[in-house]
Amino acid sequence: MVLSAWLAWWALQQRQRVLDRLRRVNVDQRRLIHVMSHEIRSPLVCISGHAEMLAAEGDIDPALRREQARVILESGDKILALARRVLDATELEIGIVKPAFRDVEIRPLMAALADTHRLSAQAKGLALSVHVDDAVPESMSVDPVRLRQILDELLQNAVGFTPHGSVSLRLKPCDGSIEFEVADT
């Protein structure tokens, strides 16, 4: 009788733990949807507004038409990037994609990342710099594809949303690991 009472109590405890976890997951999903809706809304408003202007009656200056098309394309790219981030995060979380760690020379990878964004930064009059602390090893075991995706997105946002000044990518040792920092003014 004591054993069956204990088993019933244990089963109730397990059920409560599962319900608590499901509630936390539900809250996390709602937060994700909330954040995504905010991130998607701005580019969609841009797409809608500029498409409406392009569709309006009357002659439109070719330079203005090109600018409106550019804004539509950039806004679409932002939505696609967000969708990719969510898909990648979901695939990692549910185990579809596993990180592929390998030794990578870190300084050339960081320089290549900066080069990818240098023209965009220069076009906006921004200084773009990379600083890898001397204490950072020459090579590190990382998933270069995922690391590049993450840092590329951070640099793209920093360059895109910084009106003037500078953007920097810094690597430094921190508590036995390496800290990657993208900063803007």
URNORUR-V698697 format. One line per field, one symbol per residue. phi: phi as a letter, one per 30 degrees, with the letter a starting at -180 (. if undefined). Layout:
# URNORUR-V698697
phi = ???
This chain:
# URNORUR-V698697
phi = .ddddddddddddddddddddddddddddddeddddddddeedddddddddddddddjdceedddddddddddddddddddddddddddddddcidccecdadbddddddddddedcddddddcicdbbbbceeddddbbdbcdddddedddddddddddccdajbbbcbbadahibcccbcbbd
